[in-house]
Amino acid sequence: MNSLKNKSLVSINDFSPREIESILETAARFEEDPPGRLLSGRVIAALFFEPSTRTRLSFESAVKRLDGQIIGFAEAGSSSVSKGESLKDTIRTVSNYSDLIVMRHSIEGSARYASEISPVPIINAGDGANQHPTQTLLDLYSIKKTQGTLDGLNIFMVGDLKYGRTVHSLLIALSNYKTTFNFISPAELRMPDEYKIILDKKGLKYYEHDDFTEIISRADIVYMTRVQRERFSDPLEYEKVKNIYVLRNEMLENTKENLRILHPLPRVNEIEPEVDENPKAYYFEQALNGVFVRQAIITSILDLI
């Protein structure tokens, strides 16, 4: 029996470790053997109240490659929200036109609220600084694909660990495995205590650093993040920390052979363009993996596989 049938994905906690493994297995199958027209006759709504490029286009590509139809908007200004329509009314209306809703919103908790009022499943494509579970699943897929396992890895998370919803979700997911974490950030952008408490409860090791130049040789995965201007109310605070970590080719010289560099993108200045040609750079392949993973999520929720 498909335990994911009609299930919303708001937080990575909504899927059990076994359900996550099922998504990763399905994505691998889809990558190896594209499944054709599984979404024929289905309509997916993509409601992006907050700007997005990769996530939105990745979902569109995932749906269209399976012969599904996609409707929606790419920014709130092009919807009736600009006329003052409530989120509740938008969700209840759009659910009449679609089999499933993908939603990104700037307010934390908005996706959970939408899932409680929507008669069709909701997939959270990011709610403020809270969670980004489909990014987490494609990150897990990328890690497993490059490392052969999700167990026993040393994960470096670098940059904006306070507001970065991708690292929050990924930490929660990797806490189900024997993961060692290294958090590299300025004091202003430390990983919030609520996430460190999760690791404490599970007896997992984590270390906090101001720099990673001297310790990068220990890493299996370096997960770079940009410092997000939109999360800062004070422009001066943003300017102070925006370029604090920059990954360069010479930093990778004495690192493990299996090391891979991940980044949820968009990149600003935190990875030098010259790194793109390094075999340890994996962020563009990571973005492609999002198509297979999102296909697996949608078809599993709609009980089509």
Secondary structure as UniProt FT lines:
FT   TURN            3..6
FT   HELIX           12..14
FT   HELIX           17..32
FT   TURN            38..41
FT   STRAND          43..48
FT   HELIX           54..65
FT   TURN            66..67
FT   STRAND          69..73
FT   HELIX           76..78
FT   HELIX           80..83
FT   HELIX           87..94
FT   TURN            95..97
FT   STRAND          100..105
FT   TURN            108..109
FT   HELIX           110..117
FT   STRAND          122..127
FT   TURN            128..129
FT   HELIX           133..147
FT   STRAND          154..158
FT   HELIX           165..174
FT   TURN            175..176
FT   STRAND          180..184
FT   HELIX           187..189
FT   HELIX           193..201
FT   TURN            202..203
FT   STRAND          206..209
FT   TURN            213..215
FT   HELIX           216..218
FT   STRAND          221..224
FT   HELIX           229..231
FT   HELIX           235..241
FT   TURN            242..243
FT   HELIX           249..252
FT   TURN            253..254
FT   TURN            257..258
FT   STRAND          260..262
FT   HELIX           273..277
FT   TURN            279..280
FT   HELIX           283..301
FT   TURN            302..303
//
